Amino acid sequence: MNDYKFKVYYIDIQDSDEIKSTQKQLDVANAKLIPIKTPKVEKELINKIKDADGLIVVESQINENIINNLEKCKVILRTGVGFDVININAANKKNIAIVNVPDLWTREVANHAMALLLNLNRKISISQRDIQNHVWTPTLPYKVGSLYKETLGIIGLGRIGSETAKRAISFDLNVIAYDPYQNEEYFNKRKVTKVNLEELLIKSDYISLHCPLNKETSHIINKSTLSLMKKSALIINTSRGPVINEKDLIEALNDGEISGAGLDVLEKEPPDENNPLLNMNNAIVSPHSAHYSNESMKTRYIRFGSEVAKVLNGYMPLNLVNKDISNNLKLK
């Protein structure tokens, strides 16, 4: 370990053959990869990583206290799209580059969103349960939308939202979206109509969430917004669990305020065994697996290492989250 110039701690992972490709990329920066499990006590984590030059983080909360105790950290990489587990303000004060990988599994998540939508629309899971209960119903006793000329509302028209829109258009869906950070030209290029949130909620037959988790989007779907939706509406979430108030969603599903939900993410993961969503006929839950494919899994370990190595070597990563301090970082 003393032969290496830098130390990079990979939190929440055990040593495995898979991360050898991460180490291979870090070799370019003369950096040693050190996998660690997250200790239950924060102080133990601080003691383990305080000498880090870089961190690779899965789900562990890297809060202000942890960041303030990092003695020489230059980069923190979050192994996904969302970066809400990292205190960005604290990182900015210490000129630490925050990096994510929003492009690694764009296609996979968009495909998963459409799979949930189609499953809910065609009542695949419900029909499967009926058959398992020896009920054969070719004429479905449930509302089934035609898709053709129905409306999909997308909340968050970034990379994944745009790819979902492209797929939905190929199914002859009318696509509208709410994203206050994108202009009309951006929407027009994607053949998507720009609307405000209220209009989206009122008009949509299907709603797919593709927004980051922040103060603006936390519980953006709640009792009030759910009440604006059609009773026949189906909601899909492949973004972050807390963008939906789960208690309000369960109530809306039970009361028939909306027709169904397809969720790859939940407020608490894994969920409690008694979470009602796990046993509701009008809800489909997958285990935060939308990003998964053999190809994306193979590629990700390489990208994690290469992005961290770039920063350690003084170069700009592909996706710098805290762009406001890019001048302070002095990356080429």
C-alpha positions, 0 to 999 in steps of 0.5 A: 500500500505504501507504494501508492501515491493515493488511497481511494476507499470504496465504501459499501463493497467487499473485495471481489474480482469485479472491482479489479477493473476499478483498480486497473483504472486507478493504477493510471493515477497510482492510486490504491483501491481499498474496499470497506464495509460501512461501520454502524458508528459514524466515528468508525467510518471517519477513522477508516477514511479520514486519510482518503484521497478519493471515495467511491460511495454506493448508499452511505450518507457522506454528511457534513461531519464526515466531509469535514474530517476528510484530511485531503480528499479530492474527489467523491464519486457516487455510483449512480445518478442521484447524489443526495447521499452526499452533502454538496455544500460541505464538499464545496467548502473543501473544494472536493469534486463530486462526480456521478455517472448519470449516463451508464444505465440510461437505456436500462432505466428507460426500458424498465420504466416502459416495462412497468408502464406496459405491465400495468397497462396490460395487467400482466402481473394481475393476470398472472396472479389470477391464473395462479389462482385458477382463474382464466379471464381472457376478457379482463375485468379491469380498465385497460388503456389502448396506449394509442393517443393516450398521454404520458407525462414525464416529470424530469426530462433529462437523459433517462426522461428523454429516452423514456419519451422516445420509447413512448412515442414509438408506442403512439403515446402523446408525451408531455413533460414538466422540467423547469430547467429545460427550454422550449427548443430542448423539448421540441427536439425530443418531440415532447410538449412542455407543460407545468406540473399541474397541467401534467397531473391533470392530463396524463394517463400515465406519469413517469418520474425521472427527477433527482431527489432534492428539496424541490422534488422531495414528496413532489407526489403527495396527497395534493398532487395525487388528487389532481390525477385521473382516477384511471392514471398509472404512476411509474417511479424509477428515480428516487423513492422519496419523490413520492410520499408513500403513505399518501400513495398507498391511501390513493391506491386503496381509495381508487384515487388513481389506478395503479403504481409501478415502483422500482424505488421506495422510501425505505429499501429494502422495505418492511415486510408489512409494507402494503405496496408489496401485496397490493393488486394495483402495485408492482414493485421491483428491487431498485434494479432498473439500472441492471443489465450484464453490460451496464454492470460490466462497464460501471466498475471501469467507469468508477475507477477512470472517473476518480483517476481523472480527478486525481491526475488533475483532469476534468471528469465526464460528469462533475456535479458541483460545477460551481467550484470547477474554477477552484478545482483547477482541473484541465 
